[in-house]
């Protein structure tokens, strides 16, 4: 079992993809021990950093056994 939490390693500006109308893109790196996740996102540094931090929080919750939050609605059964 891996004992390290996920964490944001870096968020850096990058050139936008060729098919993008947006001019501001950033790449981010998330690490967990020797594991690396690389992602790309449109937005300014603050927005992309917050998004990467949210991903990290969700990954760490998942590895701790917490389930995603979902609202369960139980339909009333029809009486015949």
C-alpha positions in Angstrom: 0.0 0.0 0.0 1.3 3.5 -0.9 1.6 5.7 2.2 2.0 9.0 0.4 -0.9 11.4 -0.2 -1.4 13.0 -3.6 -0.1 16.6 -3.8 0.2 19.3 -6.5 3.8 19.4 -7.6 3.6 22.2 -10.1 1.3 24.5 -12.2 2.9 26.2 -15.1 1.8 28.3 -18.1 1.8 26.5 -21.5 0.9 27.2 -25.1 -2.8 26.7 -25.9 -3.8 23.7 -28.0 -4.0 24.5 -31.7 -7.8 24.1 -31.7 -8.4 26.4 -28.7 -9.9 29.9 -28.8 -8.6 30.6 -25.3 -5.2 32.1 -24.9 -4.5 31.2 -21.3 -3.7 27.5 -20.5 -1.7 25.8 -17.8 -0.2 22.4 -17.2 -0.3 20.8 -13.8 1.5 17.9 -12.2 0.1 15.8 -9.3 2.4 13.4 -7.5 2.0 10.5 -5.1 5.3 9.0 -4.2 6.7 7.7 -7.5 3.4 8.1 -9.3 2.8 11.2 -11.5 -0.4 12.6 -13.1 0.0 15.3 -15.7 -3.0 17.4 -16.8 -3.8 20.5 -18.9 -6.5 23.1 -18.3 -7.7 26.3 -19.6 -7.7 29.3 -17.2 -5.4 31.6 -15.2 -2.9 30.3 -12.7 -5.2 30.8 -9.7 -8.1 28.9 -11.4 -6.0 26.0 -12.6 -4.2 25.7 -9.2 -7.6 25.6 -7.4 -8.9 22.9 -9.8 -5.7 20.8 -9.3 -6.1 21.1 -5.5 -9.7 19.9 -5.8 -8.6 16.9 -7.8 -5.9 16.2 -5.2 -8.5 16.4 -2.4 -10.9 14.0 -4.2 -8.1 11.5 -4.9 -7.0 11.6 -1.3 -10.6 11.1 -0.1 -11.0 8.2 -2.5 -7.9 6.4 -1.2 -9.1 6.8 2.4 -12.2 4.9 1.5 -14.6 7.9 1.4 -17.3 7.6 -1.3 -18.3 10.4 -3.6 -21.2 12.5 -2.4 -24.4 11.5 -4.1 -27.9 12.3 -3.2 -30.0 9.2 -3.0 -33.7 9.6 -3.8 -35.9 6.6 -3.1 -39.0 6.6 -5.2 -42.3 5.8 -3.4 -43.6 2.5 -4.6 -47.0 2.5 -6.3 -49.7 0.7 -4.4 -51.9 -1.5 -6.7 
